[in-house]
Amino acid sequence: MSAAAAAVMTFVLTAGPVIIDVPGKNVRDCAPPLRDADGVWHLYATVINASKGEPGYYGEVGHFSARGDNASALSKPWTYHGIVVERSADPSAWDSTGVFTPGVIFDQGEWTLFFGGVGAGFRNHSGGWFSEYLGAATSSSPYGPFVKSAANPIVRSAIGPPPLGAVREQCNLKRLPAGTNLKGRDIASVPLKSEDECAARCCETARCAAYTFTSFQDNAGPGALCERGQPCCWLKDAVGPSSPKDNCSSAEVAQPAPNGSWPFLRVDNPLPLIAADGTRLLLVKAVAANMTAL
């Protein structure tokens, strides 16, 4: 297979629905298929365990193929070749929970798969914030094996939760005098048990510039997640006016994004392309702190 024969990505409209059937599995988030020099189309997609009813964040990347010289081949049943990019077996890894939404490119004799990933403890949409990253894996064959890059994750959101000590150092927490309550500028209220947890949550939240932690929530306003009497962490997008309050502690936070990080809650759906001059491009879906897709 020559690079010239397979380096061009072609987008096509199929003559009918693409037929992908894997018993016991849900298949979603298909990357645009590529055809190799032998006339075989290769498609990569998120594969999820259907019996457990798991969402896409618990998926792995599967490989499918179909043979044909024109677009009608894409409407025929595809052959499933199994998982080519697995979630990490290391529970502390950035991609230990799932890998998903692949994008593929062929260039200079190498197949490169880009994919999203999440680790243990991530929070789904209903939970608010979570950390999502992009990784890459390469192979000399579309059938694999694909080897994950040692540089993974190649793109990370700016809210990845490092250990608490690293969070404090990175965020440069500036503690305010004991008993300080910051008023207004609230972006979230979270029922957390300690100020350390509150500090960590603020540091891993892109919009958070300050917080107030109260050991006893006096009241719960509309939309608040904390109940009366609970400890509560109030995240704020700016430092507002302050007032003394015995059961409160507050801090200002400076959080520069680390190298290779973007100030987004999510980065996924990678689409790699090759420009006419040979430059590699990687388009991604980025979701900002206000959950607006860019």
N, C-alpha and C positions, 0 to 999 in steps of 0.2 A: 504494500500500500504506500503510495507516495504522498508527501505532504501536499503537493499541488492538487492531487485528486480529492483530498478530503478536507482541506483547510477552509473551504467556503461553506458557510452556514446558509442553508436554503429554507425559507419559510414557505409552507404550502397549505392550501385548503384541501382537506380530505373529501373524498366522494361520499363519505358516510361517517358514522361514529367510529372512533378508534376502539377496537375490542380488546380489552385487557381484563382477564379473569384469573384471579389467583384464589383458590379455595381457602377460606378462613382468613383472608387478608383484605384490607381496604387499600386501594391504590389511588393516590391523589398527587397534585402538585407536579405534573409531568414537565420536564424540561423540553424545549424544542428538539425534535429528533435530528440526528445527523446521519447521513448516508456515507458508507465507506466506498472505496474503489471497487469492491466486489459486488456492489448493489445491495448490500445489507443495511437496513436502517437500524439505528441504535437509539433507544429511548431510556431515560433514567427518571425515576419517580420515587416519591415517598411511599413506603410500604408499612402498613400498620396492622397490628394484631386485632382483627375484627371481633374475635370472641370476647376480648376484654373491654371492648368499647372505648379504646384509648384514642385521645386526640392526636393530631399530627405531630405534636411536640415529642411524642414517644416513638416516632418512626425510625426507620433506617432506609438507606438508599438502595433500591432494587434496579436491576438491568433487564431490559426487554429488547427483542429484535424481531424484525420482519423483513422478508426479502421482496424486492421489486424495483423496477427501474423508473416508476412514476408514482404520482401521488396516490393512485388507487391502492397501492400496496399498504398504505397506512391504515386503510379501513378493514384490513383482514385481521384475523386473530394473531396476536403477538405471542412469541415464545418467551416464557419467563426463565431467566437464568440464575435467579437467586439474588441474595444481598451482596453488594459490592463495597459498600461503606457501612460499617457497623458502628453502633454507639460504643463509647469507650468502656472497657471493663473496670477501669479505675474509678471508684465512686467519687473521687475528688476532682476528676477531670472536667474540663469545660463542656465536653460533649457526652457526659455519662448518662444523661436522661434520654437524649434522642438526637438524631441527625436527619435532615429533611430539606425540602425545597431545592433539589439539585439544579445546577446549570453545568453544561459540558461544552468543551471546546477541543478541537484537534489542531495542533500546530507543531511543526518541525518534528514529526514522528511521535508526538506524545499526546495522549488523551488526559485532559485535566478536568476533574470534577470539582466544582465549588458547591458548598452546602452550608446550610444553617445548622446551628447546634445549641443545645442548652444543657446545663449541668444539674446536679442535685439541688433541691431547694428552690428551683425557679418558681415564679408565680405566674399563673396563667392570666388571661385578660381579666377575669372576674376578680383576681386578687390585686390588680393594680400594676405594680412594677415587676419586671423580671429582666434578667440579663440574657442577651442573645448574641451569638457570635457567628462569624463566618470562617470556615476552614476550607482547605484544598487537599486533594489527593490525586496522584498521577499514576499512569500505567502506559506501557508501550502497546497494549491491546485494549480494545473496547470491552473485552470480556474480563479484564482484570488479570492478576490482582492489582487493586489500587492501593497505593501506599500513602498514608497521610503525611503531609508536610511537617517537618520538624519545626517550622515557623508558626504552626497553628497555635491559636487562632489568628488568621491573617488580618481580620478586622474585628474589633470588639466594640461593644457599646461602652459608653463612658461610665456606666453604673455597675460594672462587675463587682461583686462583693468580695474583696480580699479579706484576710484576717483582720480582726478589729484593730490591732496595733498598727497595721499598715494603713487602715482607713484613717485613723487619727493623724498619722504622720502626713498622709497625702492631703487630707482635708484642712490641715492647719487649724484645728478647732481653737477658737478663742472663747474660753469660758467667761461668762458674765458673772457678776457678783451673785452669791447664793441668794435665793429668794426673788430672782428677777423673772417677771412674766412679760413676754413679748406679745403685744396686742396686734390683732389683724394679720393680714397677708397670708392667711392659711391656705394651703393647697391640699392638705389631707390631715385627718386625725386617725391615728392607728393605735389600737390597744396593745401596748407593749409593757413588759414588766419592769424594765430598768432604764436608766438614762443611757447606759452603754448601748443597749439595743436601739434606743432612739437616735443616738449619735451615728451608729452604723447605718441605720435606715436613711438618715438625712444624707450621709456621705455617698450612698449608692443611688441616690435619686437626683437626676440631672438638674432639676429645677430648684432644689432645696438650697437656700442660702442661709437659713437659720432654723432653729427649733426651740420649742419650749416643752419640757417634760414635766408633767404634774403627777404626783403620787396619788392624788385623789381628785377625780373629775367632779367638779361641783355640779355641772349640768351638762346636758347633751343637746346641742342645737340641731336644727334640721340637717339631715345628711351625715351627721357625725357617726363614726363607727364605735366610739367609746361610750359605754354606759355610765350612768351616774355611780360614783364610788369606785370606778376602775382607775388604775394607772393609765395615763394617756400620753401619746407622743403627738405633738402638733408640728407638722412640717410647714415651713414658710418660704415664700419666694423672695422675700426681702426682710431686712431688719426694720420692724415697725417700732412705734413708741413703746416704752416699757413702764411697768409699774411694779411695786413691791408685792410679793405674795409668798407666804411661807412655804407652801407645798410645791413650789415651782423651781426649776433650774433651766437655764437657757445657755445657748452658745451661738456664735456666728461661725459660718463655715465658708472656707475658700477651697474650691475643688477644681483645680486645673485638670483638664482631660489629659490622661497619660498619652504618650506617643502611640500612634496607631489607633486611637480611640475617636469615636464620633459622639457628640452630645445627643444621642438618641436612645430611646428605650429599647428599640428593636432594629436589627438589620438582618434582612433575609431576602429570599427570592433572587439569588444572584443570576445574572444573565451575562455571560462572557461573550465578547465580540472581538474581531480582528479588523482594524481599520485598514484602509487601502494602502497606507504606508507601512503596514505590518505592526503597528502599535496595538498592544493588547488593551482592551477596555473591559471594565467590569461594572455593569449597571446593577444596582441593588434597590430594593424597597427599604426605605428608612422611615420609621415612625417616631415622631418627635415626642417630647415630654408631655404635650397636651393630647397625645394619641391621634394626631393628625398625620395621615400618610403623605409622604413627600414623593 
